[in-house]
Amino acid sequence: MKTEKIIAWISTIIGLILATAFFLRWHPEHLWQNQSTPVTMAEIEENLAKDYSGMTAGHDIFRLTGAKDFEDTWSYHNYMTAEPIGIVSTDVYSLKPWVDPYIRSGKRHHNYTGKRKAEIITSKLNVWEDYNPYYLLELPDHSYILAQIPTEQADAIARGKKITLPIGRKAGMTATAASCLSEICQEYQVDTGSVFYAFNDEWEKKHYMLSFMIRFAAAAVICLLSATLLITIGNKIFRVNSA
């Protein structure tokens, strides 16, 4: 095989690896999500039927200082936020509430196969974004709680950045999820009875396809540019004559 073809193949493979890593890690939702106006308790009390989970937390939304605060809160419409000082990935993911749990077949995916998607997965390869990750949030008093929060916020906390999480609520979890999380929760002394849930399911469902297409397009550009650059550099290093 000619040197020129070897350089092209290797450059393309590296480009695909870089593009895939970018696709899996980058989430463009913050480009329009962060423009939302902070929600206050007064607004919440005016419309208790609305779900405010995932929205920007106003100054008077209750801040969790420790696991005891979380244990003492009620479920559903008792909203809260937190300013975590640390985070631990569990590598456990649950199917998003709004995702169709059944697998479809056919060219337009109109037909159900009768098979259900896994309720819980423990793989980091969450390409289709059908699953939300579980994290352990370290609160100001150094205690931990289970949480499902956007990846952008999780990454910021992992980098040591101080942030205020979106509005969340106390949600239940299945026995399967609790079983998969039991070992790490025992290690950090975390109750598996409930989870801090900070996703706006209605918004997520509405913007899912737009987000996916933007990520795919950006990854394709990265693949093309990086492969082209690597081919150019490789040809120069090995003095390949492109004429």
Backbone as JSON, one array per atom type, in Angstrom:
{
  "sequence": "MKTEKIIAWISTIIGLILATAFFLRWHPEHLWQNQSTPVTMAEIEENLAKDYSGMTAGHDIFRLTGAKDFEDTWSYHNYMTAEPIGIVSTDVYSLKPWVDPYIRSGKRHHNYTGKRKAEIITSKLNVWEDYNPYYLLELPDHSYILAQIPTEQADAIARGKKITLPIGRKAGMTATAASCLSEICQEYQVDTGSVFYAFNDEWEKKHYMLSFMIRFAAAAVICLLSATLLITIGNKIFRVNSA",
  "N": [[0.85, -1.2, 0.0], [0.56, 2.21, -0.86], [2.36, 4.97, 0.58], [0.91, 7.36, 0.68], [-1.79, 6.5, 0.74], [-1.84, 5.1, 3.14], [-1.37, 7.15, 4.99], [-3.7, 8.62, 4.55], [-5.71, 6.8, 5.38], [-5.06, 6.4, 8.13], [-5.25, 9.03, 9.07], [-7.96, 9.53, 8.63], [-9.17, 7.67, 10.37], [-8.26, 8.63, 12.86], [-9.49, 11.11, 12.77], [-12.2, 10.31, 12.87], [-12.27, 9.19, 15.43], [-11.76, 11.43, 17.05], [-13.99, 12.99, 16.36], [-16.09, 11.35, 17.24], [-15.6, 11.3, 20.01], [-16.02, 13.98, 20.58], [-18.74, 14.21, 19.84], [-19.99, 12.59, 21.75], [-19.43, 13.94, 24.09], [-20.06, 16.69, 23.92], [-22.7, 18.97, 24.47], [-25.11, 20.89, 23.15], [-27.28, 22.18, 24.3], [-27.05, 24.17, 26.26], [-26.63, 26.5, 24.87], [-29.01, 27.72, 24.29], [-30.53, 27.24, 26.51], [-29.48, 28.53, 28.8], [-30.36, 31.09, 28.55], [-32.73, 31.47, 29.76], [-34.96, 33.05, 32.07], [-34.33, 33.41, 35.55], [-36.25, 31.48, 37.84], [-38.5, 32.25, 40.4], [-39.74, 31.57, 43.77], [-42.18, 32.8, 44.09], [-43.24, 32.86, 41.51], [-43.5, 30.13, 41.08], [-45.4, 29.44, 43.02], [-47.61, 30.69, 41.98], [-48.42, 29.1, 39.93], [-48.81, 26.13, 40.53], [-49.3, 23.78, 39.23], [-47.59, 23.49, 37.15], [-44.52, 22.04, 35.97], [-41.43, 22.82, 37.15], [-38.92, 21.81, 37.03], [-35.5, 21.67, 36.07], [-35.3, 24.28, 35.21], [-33.82, 27.6, 35.41], [-32.6, 28.47, 38.56], [-33.97, 30.78, 40.82], [-33.11, 33.43, 43.2], [-34.36, 32.85, 45.62], [-34.95, 30.17, 45.74], [-34.91, 27.16, 47.52], [-31.82, 26.16, 48.91], [-29.9, 23.25, 49.05], [-28.01, 22.12, 51.74], [-27.0, 19.85, 52.75], [-27.26, 16.22, 52.97], [-29.26, 15.7, 54.79], [-31.05, 17.81, 54.55], [-32.13, 17.2, 52.06], [-33.37, 14.75, 52.58], [-35.4, 15.58, 54.23], [-37.14, 17.01, 52.65], [-40.2, 17.25, 50.76], [-41.75, 15.3, 48.14], [-42.04, 15.74, 44.52], [-43.57, 18.65, 43.97], [-42.04, 20.22, 45.67], [-39.67, 22.27, 45.34], [-36.11, 22.68, 44.78], [-32.61, 23.6, 44.91], [-29.03, 23.37, 44.49], [-25.61, 23.95, 45.46], [-23.14, 22.33, 44.65], [-20.06, 20.9, 45.92], [-18.56, 18.95, 44.93], [-18.44, 15.98, 42.83], [-19.39, 12.66, 41.87], [-19.1, 10.19, 39.46], [-21.29, 7.53, 38.64], [-21.56, 5.67, 36.66], [-23.94, 4.53, 36.0], [-27.03, 4.47, 34.34], [-30.32, 5.69, 33.65], [-33.31, 5.06, 31.76], [-34.67, 7.77, 30.0], [-37.57, 9.53, 31.11], [-39.35, 10.41, 29.1], [-38.73, 9.02, 26.82], [-39.58, 6.65, 24.32], [-40.21, 3.46, 25.45], [-40.18, 1.14, 23.97], [-38.7, -0.85, 21.38], [-38.44, -0.03, 17.98], [-39.03, -1.07, 14.55], [-38.37, -1.32, 10.96], [-38.22, 0.86, 8.03], [-39.06, 3.47, 8.62], [-39.35, 3.25, 11.26], [-41.86, 2.58, 12.32], [-43.05, 0.34, 13.29], [-43.5, -1.73, 16.13], [-41.27, -3.91, 17.82], [-41.84, -5.45, 19.94], [-40.0, -5.76, 21.84], [-38.47, -4.37, 24.74], [-36.6, -1.45, 25.67], [-33.64, -1.4, 27.65], [-34.13, -0.77, 31.06], [-32.22, 0.18, 32.81], [-28.83, 1.01, 32.22], [-25.3, 0.3, 32.17], [-23.3, 1.29, 30.67], [-21.02, 3.58, 29.18], [-21.36, 4.36, 26.6], [-23.52, 6.09, 25.4], [-24.91, 6.77, 22.94], [-27.32, 7.57, 21.6], [-28.52, 9.18, 23.39], [-30.62, 8.37, 25.08], [-30.67, 7.93, 27.73], [-30.34, 9.02, 31.14], [-27.65, 9.99, 33.22], [-26.69, 8.82, 36.51], [-25.46, 10.55, 39.3], [-23.34, 11.13, 42.17], [-23.76, 13.71, 44.29], [-21.71, 15.94, 46.02], [-22.43, 17.76, 48.78], [-22.37, 21.02, 50.51], [-21.86, 20.33, 53.26], [-20.32, 18.13, 53.03], [-21.64, 15.73, 52.77], [-23.39, 13.28, 50.73], [-25.69, 13.01, 47.95], [-27.92, 11.23, 45.74], [-28.18, 12.09, 42.3], [-29.6, 13.33, 39.24], [-28.54, 15.18, 36.79], [-27.97, 17.73, 34.22], [-25.38, 17.04, 31.81], [-23.58, 19.09, 31.23], [-23.52, 20.7, 33.56], [-22.59, 18.8, 35.36], [-20.0, 18.28, 34.38], [-18.86, 20.79, 34.79], [-18.83, 20.97, 37.58], [-17.1, 18.87, 38.15], [-14.76, 19.97, 37.21], [-14.18, 21.68, 39.19], [-15.56, 24.03, 39.32], [-17.67, 26.5, 40.75], [-21.07, 26.31, 40.85], [-24.61, 27.0, 40.51], [-27.11, 24.71, 40.57], [-29.7, 23.76, 38.17], [-33.23, 24.13, 38.87], [-34.5, 21.54, 40.87], [-36.24, 18.5, 41.81], [-37.45, 16.17, 44.22], [-37.31, 12.87, 43.35], [-38.52, 9.54, 42.79], [-37.02, 6.23, 42.5], [-36.38, 3.23, 40.65], [-36.41, -0.25, 41.7], [-34.51, -1.69, 40.34], [-32.62, 0.25, 39.55], [-31.79, 1.11, 42.09], [-30.59, -1.22, 43.0], [-28.4, -1.49, 41.24], [-26.96, 0.7, 42.01], [-26.34, 0.31, 44.61], [-23.85, -0.56, 45.72], [-21.92, 1.55, 45.33], [-23.3, 3.53, 46.62], [-23.38, 2.62, 49.24], [-20.71, 2.86, 49.85], [-20.39, 5.64, 49.91], [-22.23, 6.32, 51.76], [-24.97, 6.88, 51.03], [-28.43, 7.42, 50.66], [-30.62, 5.34, 48.86], [-33.23, 5.78, 48.31], [-34.37, 7.94, 46.96], [-33.91, 10.51, 44.42], [-32.25, 13.49, 43.36], [-33.67, 15.29, 40.91], [-33.1, 17.06, 38.02], [-34.04, 17.78, 35.44], [-35.81, 19.2, 32.72], [-38.27, 17.65, 31.44], [-40.2, 18.04, 29.42], [-39.1, 20.11, 27.87], [-36.7, 18.87, 27.12], [-37.58, 16.73, 25.52], [-38.77, 18.13, 23.41], [-36.6, 19.48, 22.23], [-34.79, 17.56, 21.58], [-34.17, 16.34, 18.99], [-33.19, 18.54, 17.54], [-30.91, 19.18, 19.02], [-29.47, 16.8, 18.66], [-28.96, 16.83, 15.87], [-27.39, 19.14, 15.59], [-25.14, 18.44, 17.08], [-24.28, 16.23, 15.59], [-23.7, 17.4, 13.08], [-21.65, 19.18, 13.82], [-19.73, 17.36, 14.72], [-19.2, 16.03, 12.33], [-17.97, 18.04, 10.85], [-15.67, 18.44, 12.4], [-14.44, 15.95, 12.08], [-13.88, 15.98, 9.3], [-12.21, 18.28, 9.04], [-10.07, 17.7, 10.83], [-9.06, 15.29, 9.77], [-8.28, 16.16, 7.21], [-6.3, 18.04, 7.9], [-4.44, 16.39, 9.21], [-3.73, 14.68, 7.12], [-2.46, 16.5, 5.41], [-0.29, 17.32, 7.02], [0.96, 14.82, 7.4], [1.66, 14.14, 4.76], [3.54, 16.12, 4.26], [5.51, 15.54, 6.16], [6.37, 12.98, 5.38], [7.06, 13.56, 2.87], [5.37, 13.24, 0.63], [4.44, 13.24, -2.7], [1.84, 14.94, -3.99], [1.03, 15.49, -6.5]],
  "CA": [[0.0, 0.0, 0.0], [1.34, 3.42, -0.95], [2.43, 5.81, 1.79], [-0.17, 8.35, 0.63], [-3.04, 5.86, 1.16], [-1.7, 4.78, 4.57], [-1.56, 8.42, 5.7], [-5.12, 8.98, 4.44], [-6.48, 5.9, 6.23], [-4.77, 6.69, 9.54], [-5.8, 10.36, 9.37], [-9.43, 9.4, 8.68], [-9.51, 6.96, 11.6], [-8.05, 9.56, 13.97], [-10.56, 12.1, 12.66], [-13.43, 9.7, 13.35], [-12.16, 9.04, 16.89], [-11.93, 12.77, 17.63], [-15.37, 13.4, 16.14], [-16.95, 10.56, 18.12], [-15.39, 11.78, 21.38], [-16.71, 15.28, 20.66], [-20.18, 13.97, 19.77], [-20.46, 12.01, 23.0], [-19.18, 14.81, 25.23], [-20.59, 18.05, 23.77], [-24.15, 19.09, 24.5], [-25.36, 22.3, 22.8], [-28.5, 22.72, 24.9], [-26.79, 25.37, 27.05], [-26.58, 27.66, 24.0], [-30.28, 28.43, 24.39], [-31.13, 27.0, 27.82], [-29.0, 29.5, 29.78], [-30.98, 32.38, 28.33], [-33.98, 31.51, 30.48], [-35.0, 33.92, 33.24], [-34.42, 32.66, 36.82], [-37.6, 31.29, 38.37], [-38.58, 32.49, 41.84], [-40.79, 30.83, 44.46], [-43.45, 33.5, 43.85], [-43.74, 32.38, 40.23], [-43.89, 28.73, 41.26], [-46.64, 29.4, 43.8], [-48.7, 31.18, 41.14], [-48.84, 28.02, 39.03], [-48.29, 24.9, 41.12], [-49.53, 22.63, 38.34], [-46.49, 23.43, 36.18], [-43.28, 21.41, 36.44], [-40.34, 23.77, 36.97], [-37.64, 21.1, 37.07], [-34.58, 21.96, 34.98], [-35.25, 25.71, 34.92], [-32.81, 28.36, 36.16], [-33.05, 28.73, 39.93], [-33.92, 32.15, 41.32], [-32.36, 33.65, 44.45], [-35.07, 32.37, 46.81], [-35.18, 28.73, 45.69], [-34.21, 26.53, 48.66], [-30.52, 25.55, 48.64], [-29.55, 22.1, 49.88], [-26.68, 22.22, 52.35], [-26.56, 18.51, 53.11], [-28.18, 15.12, 52.69], [-30.4, 15.79, 55.73], [-32.01, 18.73, 53.92], [-32.79, 16.48, 50.98], [-34.23, 13.74, 53.18], [-36.54, 16.23, 54.89], [-38.03, 17.65, 51.69], [-41.26, 16.44, 50.19], [-41.55, 14.95, 46.73], [-42.75, 16.39, 43.43], [-43.55, 20.1, 43.78], [-41.21, 20.93, 46.63], [-38.49, 22.5, 44.51], [-34.87, 23.01, 45.48], [-31.4, 23.6, 44.09], [-27.84, 23.11, 45.3], [-24.32, 24.45, 44.98], [-22.28, 21.21, 45.04], [-18.61, 21.13, 46.0], [-17.91, 17.8, 44.31], [-19.35, 15.07, 42.13], [-18.84, 11.34, 41.6], [-19.84, 9.47, 38.43], [-21.63, 6.17, 39.06], [-21.6, 4.84, 35.45], [-25.27, 3.92, 35.92], [-27.92, 5.37, 33.6], [-31.71, 5.24, 33.58], [-34.03, 5.5, 30.57], [-35.34, 9.04, 30.21], [-39.01, 9.32, 31.26], [-40.11, 10.72, 27.89], [-38.28, 8.16, 25.71], [-40.4, 5.48, 24.04], [-39.49, 2.32, 26.0], [-40.2, 0.0, 23.07], [-37.83, -0.79, 20.2], [-39.21, -0.06, 16.74], [-38.34, -1.6, 13.36], [-38.86, -0.77, 9.71], [-37.48, 2.0, 7.53], [-39.46, 4.68, 9.32], [-39.48, 2.87, 12.67], [-43.28, 2.68, 12.69], [-43.51, -0.93, 13.84], [-42.9, -2.17, 17.38], [-40.74, -5.27, 17.79], [-42.29, -6.15, 21.14], [-38.91, -5.72, 22.81], [-38.32, -3.13, 25.49], [-35.25, -0.98, 25.92], [-33.21, -1.65, 29.03], [-34.5, 0.28, 32.02], [-30.95, 0.69, 33.36], [-27.62, 0.54, 31.55], [-24.07, 0.65, 32.88], [-22.32, 1.57, 29.61], [-20.83, 5.0, 28.91], [-21.63, 4.6, 25.2], [-24.92, 6.5, 25.36], [-24.88, 7.53, 21.69], [-28.6, 8.14, 21.2], [-28.99, 10.08, 24.46], [-31.87, 7.88, 25.62], [-30.5, 7.67, 29.16], [-29.78, 10.05, 32.03], [-26.7, 9.41, 34.17], [-26.79, 9.06, 37.95], [-24.25, 11.06, 39.94], [-23.37, 11.42, 43.6], [-23.4, 15.11, 44.51], [-21.17, 16.28, 47.33], [-23.02, 19.02, 49.22], [-21.45, 21.81, 51.34], [-21.46, 19.71, 54.53], [-19.54, 16.96, 52.62], [-22.47, 14.55, 52.6], [-23.71, 13.03, 49.32], [-27.03, 12.58, 47.55], [-28.03, 10.8, 44.35], [-28.72, 13.16, 41.47], [-29.58, 13.26, 37.79], [-28.41, 16.57, 36.36], [-27.39, 17.84, 32.88], [-23.95, 16.74, 31.69], [-22.8, 20.34, 31.26], [-23.31, 21.07, 34.96], [-21.75, 17.77, 35.98], [-18.62, 18.51, 33.95], [-18.38, 22.02, 35.43], [-18.54, 20.64, 38.98], [-15.9, 18.02, 38.14], [-13.61, 20.85, 36.98], [-13.99, 22.51, 40.37], [-16.27, 25.3, 39.17], [-18.81, 26.66, 41.65], [-22.28, 26.63, 40.09], [-25.91, 26.72, 41.1], [-27.8, 23.76, 39.7], [-31.08, 24.09, 37.8], [-34.23, 23.72, 39.85], [-34.73, 20.11, 40.89], [-37.24, 18.0, 42.74], [-37.16, 14.85, 44.76], [-38.0, 11.86, 42.55], [-38.28, 8.16, 43.2], [-36.21, 5.43, 41.6], [-36.82, 1.84, 40.59], [-35.62, -1.23, 42.46], [-33.37, -2.06, 39.49], [-31.63, 1.32, 39.68], [-31.26, 1.06, 43.46], [-29.71, -2.38, 43.1], [-27.15, -1.19, 40.51], [-26.26, 1.79, 42.69], [-26.21, -0.01, 46.03], [-22.45, -0.68, 46.15], [-21.29, 2.85, 45.44], [-24.04, 4.31, 47.62], [-22.91, 2.17, 50.55], [-19.37, 3.43, 50.03], [-20.49, 7.07, 50.23], [-23.32, 6.45, 52.74], [-26.05, 7.6, 50.36], [-29.73, 6.75, 50.65], [-31.06, 5.04, 47.5], [-34.69, 5.88, 48.24], [-34.81, 9.02, 46.09], [-32.86, 11.16, 43.64], [-32.45, 14.89, 42.98], [-33.9, 15.25, 39.47], [-33.06, 18.46, 37.56], [-34.27, 17.86, 34.0], [-37.12, 19.63, 32.24], [-38.58, 16.59, 30.48], [-40.95, 18.58, 28.28], [-38.14, 20.84, 27.06], [-35.75, 17.9, 26.58], [-38.25, 16.01, 24.44], [-39.02, 19.05, 22.31], [-35.36, 19.91, 21.6], [-33.87, 16.43, 21.42], [-33.71, 16.15, 17.62], [-32.37, 19.69, 17.17], [-29.62, 19.0, 19.69], [-28.77, 15.68, 18.02], [-28.51, 17.23, 14.56], [-26.31, 20.1, 15.76], [-23.96, 17.67, 17.51], [-23.84, 15.39, 14.47], [-23.1, 18.27, 12.08], [-20.38, 19.69, 14.35], [-18.8, 16.24, 14.74], [-18.81, 15.77, 10.94], [-17.01, 19.08, 10.48], [-14.42, 18.15, 13.12], [-13.84, 14.78, 11.41], [-13.36, 16.4, 8.01], [-11.09, 19.21, 9.21], [-8.93, 17.05, 11.48], [-8.51, 14.33, 8.82], [-7.59, 16.93, 6.17], [-5.09, 18.61, 8.49], [-3.49, 15.31, 9.46], [-3.23, 14.23, 5.83], [-1.52, 17.52, 4.94], [0.92, 17.22, 7.84], [1.6, 13.54, 7.09], [2.28, 14.22, 3.43], [4.73, 16.96, 4.34], [6.54, 14.83, 6.94], [6.9, 11.86, 4.59], [7.39, 14.11, 1.56], [4.56, 12.59, -0.4], [4.13, 14.13, -3.83], [0.39, 14.85, -4.25], [0.78, 15.82, -7.9]],
  "C": [[0.88, 1.25, 0.0], [1.27, 4.23, 0.33], [1.27, 6.79, 1.83], [-1.49, 7.76, 1.12], [-3.0, 5.52, 2.65], [-1.96, 6.02, 5.4], [-3.04, 8.81, 5.7], [-5.99, 8.12, 5.36], [-6.28, 6.23, 7.71], [-5.37, 8.03, 9.94], [-7.32, 10.31, 9.5], [-9.88, 8.72, 9.96], [-9.36, 7.87, 12.81], [-9.13, 10.64, 13.96], [-11.89, 11.58, 13.19], [-13.42, 9.55, 14.87], [-12.39, 10.38, 17.58], [-13.38, 13.24, 17.52], [-16.33, 12.65, 17.06], [-16.83, 11.02, 19.57], [-16.11, 13.11, 21.59], [-18.22, 15.09, 20.72], [-20.74, 13.46, 21.1], [-20.36, 12.97, 24.17], [-19.87, 16.17, 25.13], [-22.1, 18.06, 23.72], [-24.51, 20.56, 24.29], [-26.56, 22.94, 23.48], [-28.26, 24.03, 25.66], [-26.77, 26.64, 26.2], [-27.89, 28.44, 24.04], [-30.94, 28.25, 25.76], [-30.75, 28.08, 28.82], [-29.61, 30.88, 29.63], [-32.3, 32.51, 29.1], [-33.88, 32.39, 31.73], [-35.1, 33.08, 34.51], [-35.84, 32.63, 37.35], [-37.58, 31.46, 39.88], [-39.72, 31.66, 42.44], [-42.15, 31.47, 44.24], [-44.07, 33.03, 42.54], [-44.24, 30.94, 40.35], [-45.23, 28.64, 41.98], [-47.85, 29.9, 43.01], [-49.25, 30.09, 40.22], [-48.24, 26.7, 39.51], [-48.45, 23.68, 40.23], [-48.39, 22.46, 37.35], [-45.27, 22.77, 36.8], [-42.11, 22.34, 36.12], [-38.96, 23.11, 37.0], [-36.79, 21.47, 35.86], [-34.47, 23.43, 34.64], [-34.23, 26.41, 35.81], [-33.36, 28.75, 37.53], [-32.89, 30.19, 40.32], [-33.25, 32.22, 42.68], [-33.03, 33.03, 45.67], [-35.43, 30.88, 46.75], [-34.32, 28.07, 46.78], [-32.93, 25.84, 48.22], [-30.27, 24.39, 49.6], [-28.14, 22.3, 50.44], [-26.12, 20.85, 52.72], [-27.63, 17.48, 52.81], [-29.42, 15.18, 53.58], [-31.47, 16.72, 55.17], [-32.81, 18.0, 52.86], [-33.77, 15.44, 51.53], [-35.51, 14.35, 53.75], [-37.52, 16.88, 53.92], [-39.09, 16.68, 51.2], [-40.96, 16.16, 48.72], [-42.32, 15.89, 45.81], [-42.6, 17.91, 43.44], [-42.84, 20.88, 44.88], [-39.85, 21.13, 45.97], [-37.29, 22.97, 45.33], [-33.75, 23.11, 44.46], [-30.23, 23.32, 45.01], [-26.62, 23.74, 44.65], [-23.26, 23.43, 45.4], [-20.8, 21.61, 45.09], [-17.83, 19.96, 45.39], [-18.93, 16.9, 43.65], [-18.63, 13.75, 41.84], [-19.72, 10.66, 40.54], [-20.1, 8.04, 38.9], [-21.56, 5.17, 37.9], [-22.88, 4.0, 35.38], [-26.21, 4.94, 35.29], [-29.33, 4.79, 33.58], [-32.38, 5.82, 32.34], [-34.79, 6.79, 30.88], [-36.85, 8.83, 30.24], [-39.8, 9.52, 29.97], [-39.74, 9.85, 26.69], [-39.21, 6.96, 25.56], [-39.65, 4.23, 24.51], [-39.42, 1.11, 25.07], [-39.31, 0.22, 21.86], [-38.68, -0.93, 18.94], [-38.36, -0.61, 15.6], [-38.94, -0.99, 12.12], [-38.09, 0.46, 9.31], [-37.81, 3.27, 8.27], [-39.73, 4.42, 10.8], [-40.93, 3.02, 13.17], [-43.76, 1.44, 13.43], [-42.76, -1.28, 15.13], [-42.41, -3.61, 17.25], [-41.25, -6.1, 18.95], [-41.22, -6.17, 22.22], [-38.83, -4.36, 23.48], [-36.85, -2.75, 25.62], [-34.9, -1.24, 27.38], [-33.59, -0.46, 29.91], [-33.26, 0.98, 32.57], [-29.8, 0.14, 32.52], [-26.41, 0.98, 32.37], [-22.94, 0.88, 31.89], [-22.24, 3.07, 29.38], [-21.16, 5.36, 27.47], [-23.12, 4.88, 25.01], [-25.14, 7.36, 24.12], [-26.19, 8.25, 21.41], [-29.23, 8.99, 22.3], [-30.35, 9.66, 25.0], [-31.83, 7.74, 27.14], [-29.9, 8.86, 29.9], [-28.83, 9.4, 33.03], [-27.06, 9.71, 35.62], [-25.43, 9.56, 38.45], [-24.44, 11.06, 41.46], [-22.9, 12.85, 43.76], [-22.87, 15.29, 45.92], [-21.67, 17.68, 47.7], [-22.08, 19.74, 50.19], [-21.03, 21.18, 52.66], [-20.7, 18.4, 54.3], [-20.33, 15.64, 52.63], [-22.87, 14.45, 51.13], [-25.17, 12.66, 49.13], [-26.97, 12.09, 46.11], [-28.67, 11.92, 43.53], [-28.66, 12.79, 40.0], [-29.66, 14.7, 37.3], [-27.8, 16.61, 34.95], [-25.88, 17.64, 32.88], [-23.09, 17.98, 31.79], [-22.5, 20.75, 32.7], [-22.41, 20.07, 35.67], [-20.28, 17.97, 35.64], [-18.03, 19.74, 34.63], [-18.01, 21.76, 36.89], [-17.26, 19.82, 39.07], [-14.63, 18.85, 37.92], [-13.35, 21.79, 38.15], [-14.69, 23.85, 40.3], [-17.46, 25.35, 40.12], [-20.02, 27.1, 40.84], [-23.52, 26.4, 40.95], [-26.67, 25.84, 40.13], [-29.17, 24.28, 39.27], [-32.03, 23.62, 38.91], [-34.46, 22.22, 39.74], [-35.84, 19.75, 41.86], [-36.83, 16.61, 43.19], [-38.0, 13.82, 44.0], [-37.65, 10.47, 43.04], [-37.38, 7.45, 42.2], [-36.64, 3.98, 41.7], [-35.91, 0.95, 41.43], [-34.38, -1.64, 41.66], [-32.25, -1.03, 39.62], [-30.98, 1.29, 41.05], [-30.29, -0.09, 43.64], [-28.37, -2.12, 42.43], [-26.31, -0.15, 41.23], [-25.9, 1.45, 44.14], [-24.76, -0.02, 46.52], [-21.8, 0.68, 46.34], [-21.99, 3.73, 46.47], [-23.67, 3.89, 49.04], [-21.55, 2.77, 50.86], [-19.43, 4.89, 50.48], [-21.63, 7.37, 51.21], [-24.47, 7.3, 52.19], [-27.32, 6.77, 50.37], [-30.18, 6.55, 49.21], [-32.58, 5.16, 47.35], [-35.19, 6.93, 47.28], [-33.61, 9.69, 45.42], [-33.24, 12.61, 43.36], [-32.51, 14.94, 41.46], [-34.03, 16.67, 38.92], [-33.15, 18.57, 36.04], [-35.68, 18.37, 33.73], [-37.51, 18.69, 31.11], [-39.3, 17.11, 29.23], [-40.01, 19.3, 27.32], [-37.16, 19.88, 26.38], [-36.35, 17.15, 25.38], [-38.42, 16.88, 23.2], [-37.74, 19.38, 21.53], [-34.38, 18.78, 21.33], [-33.31, 16.33, 20.01], [-32.83, 17.31, 17.16], [-30.97, 19.56, 17.76], [-28.8, 17.9, 19.01], [-28.19, 16.1, 16.67], [-27.35, 18.22, 14.63], [-25.02, 19.38, 16.16], [-23.39, 16.85, 16.36], [-23.13, 16.24, 13.42], [-21.73, 18.78, 12.55], [-19.32, 18.59, 14.36], [-18.31, 15.92, 13.32], [-17.77, 16.78, 10.46], [-15.65, 18.82, 11.13], [-13.7, 16.98, 12.46], [-13.17, 15.19, 10.11], [-12.12, 17.28, 8.15], [-9.85, 18.53, 9.79], [-8.27, 16.05, 10.53], [-7.72, 15.05, 7.73], [-6.27, 17.5, 6.68], [-4.02, 17.54, 8.71], [-2.9, 14.76, 8.16], [-2.18, 15.2, 5.28], [-0.2, 17.43, 5.69], [1.68, 15.94, 7.52], [2.31, 13.56, 5.75], [3.56, 15.05, 3.44], [5.87, 16.24, 5.07], [7.2, 13.74, 6.11], [7.19, 12.25, 3.13], [6.68, 13.38, 0.42], [4.22, 13.6, -1.49], [2.69, 13.93, -4.23], [0.05, 15.13, -5.7], [0.4, 14.56, -8.69]]
}
